[in-house]
Amino acid sequence: MAYAISKIKRRLVDAVNKACGQKIADVVDLTVPPNPEMGDFSFACFNLAKKKKTNPAQIAAELASKIKPDATLKEIKAVGPYLNFSLQPKKLAQGVLTEVKESYGQINLGKKKKVIVEYACPNVNKAFHIGHLRNIVTGESIIRLLENCGYKVIRVNYQGDVGMHIAKSVWGILQAEPEFIKIKKESLAKRIAFLGKAYAAGARAYEENKQAEAEINELNRRLYAQDPAIMPVWKIARQWSLQYFEAIYRRVRSRFNYYFFESEVAARGVEIVKKNLAKGIFKESEGAVIFPGGEHGLHDRVFINSAGFPTYEAKDLALAENWFKKIKPSLAIHVVGKEQTEYFKVVFKALEYTLPPSKGKERHVAYGWVHLRGGKMSSRLGNVVTGEDLLSVVSGEIKKLSKTSAVKNKPKLVEEITLAAVKYAMLKGGVEKDIAFDMEESVSLSGNSGPYLLYTYARIKSIIKKAKKLKSKKTPQDKPTGQAKKQSDFIVRDDEKQLLLKLALFPEITQAAAEKYDPSIIAKYLFELAQSFNDYYHRVPVLKAPETEREFRLALINAIALVLKKGVELLGFETVERM
């Protein structure tokens, strides 16, 4: 679908090319001037002047004299080396307000191509800490952005259920076997707390006690071998963890099409490495098997360790083989912390040899660390700030700040505001950047926050509800958004024109966010839109305006509400009708 903004930009570019007598400009060459008084769009004449070997200001002036105003263009003006365009405000209003519906912003960029997004991926028997929360919030938003752009997204959760962390956890469980037997009858929360203590005990013992270290290494061997004597404990603890994770997934509104586990791909990973060892793709080194990344401008990495166990790298080879044979994606995206950037470079290079069809179809979307005032989170010694902890604390803060019982006494409403606060805070700064979660900022109703967006949406809906009570013949609910009786029936102010331009750019914003895998582009846009609306409403009467102006303004703010709703859904949370 070609949106109004695309048609307008194409009209401007065609006008420039016609005036030049040749195809010299493209849509990407149009920019938005820093000051609205300079125009709505601008074309820089530097490259054209260079080709014609003349002054760019002279070129701009010549073009301005050749391009004439029409139904779309109100004014064309040369300002130094720039050709600035001002649009007809009423034409803009009719085009934009007519097309802003619930589906507004959707584009068919992906054409139903399959894309795998691997995200969440918590390790079994460990807590779901705030780093995992950022992962799942980021992955969920990226998925929604890709789906909005026409991709068929397959949601994948790949969880670590074998390896040293599991061996440490099982060792800790066995050391507290009487408590383990007793805790089976307790609540899931208590069972998860027990697993956390067991892992912390095993991790500590492995570092401090040589005998424990040897016992844990032996447990690791037995777990990989699926020793029947130890697997029942492993299965019970694993099931508890998976139940715990599912509750969190439901709470943060995420779901998955496939669940993969390290235990399912470990043996195949060893087979792939050994098969390609004979081909010279991998090499033996000090009893281990490595991929010689140094030969490819990267670094060497171990794929089978000296004990004969597959590393994460080997398992990822088997995982990719599974994906590309079973799902056949055009792209596989791994949402994983930025500390694994070099890791993925080596794994992707190895995959080019072990799985040629994957070449160019693997991408690592790296996200940054989450900090609180206490610093970076670590679960190594059981010092964990969980995702649930953060959600609970934010929820409590929202209840405390709520001035009316309308929020305090509605758990579902509190939960919506909580998710908005946490998710927006996780997304607004940019995917790769480290963030410091600030409680006060995250729950603010007047700052750059999720609740501020919800407040703005609820405010608009309240205005529209009040408008229904007025004795107008029609409201935005009674007729298509923004369609006035005649073009002359309403007057478009300059600030209203800027709001219309902002709305017009939304499809381009959604596309840019999807192409860059960066939800912060949406977050920044929504915050600016909300600010612009609130500034506008503070200055301009809506309900008390004359009928024709009131009809147009109601249509305008209704369109803003629709875009806010669509935008926050792309970020992974929902709007509310009242705050």
Buried (B, 14 or more C-beta within 10 A) or exposed (E): EEBBBBEBBBBBBEBBBEBBEEEBBEEEBBEEBEEBEBBBBBBBBEEBBEEBEEEBBBBBBBBBEBBEEEEBBBEBBBBEBBBBBBBBBBBBBBBBBBBBEEEBBBBEBBEEBBBBBBBBBBBBBBBBBBBBBBBBBBBBBBBBBBBBBBBBBBBBBBBBBBBBBBBBBBBBBBBBEEEBEEBEEEEEEEBBBBBBBBBBBBBBBBEEEEEBBEBBBEBBEBBBEEEEEBBEBBEBBBEBBBEBBEEBBEBBBBEBEBBBBBBBBBBBBBBBBBEBBEEEBBBEEEEBBBBBBEEBEBBBBBBBBEEEBBBBBBBBBBBBBBBBEEBEBBBBBBBBBBEBEBBBBBBBBBBBBBBEEBEEBBBBBBBBBBBBEEEEBEBEEBEBBBBBBBBEBBBEBBBEBBEEEEBBEBEEBBBBBBBBBBBBBBBBBBBBEEBEBBBEBBBBEEEBBBBBBBBBBBBBBEBBEEBEEEEBEBBBEEBEBBBBEEEEEBEBBEBBBBBBBBBBBBBBBBBBBBEBBBBBBBBBBBBEBBEBBBEBBEEBEBBEBEBBBBBBBBBBBBBBBBBBBBBBBBBBBBBBEBB
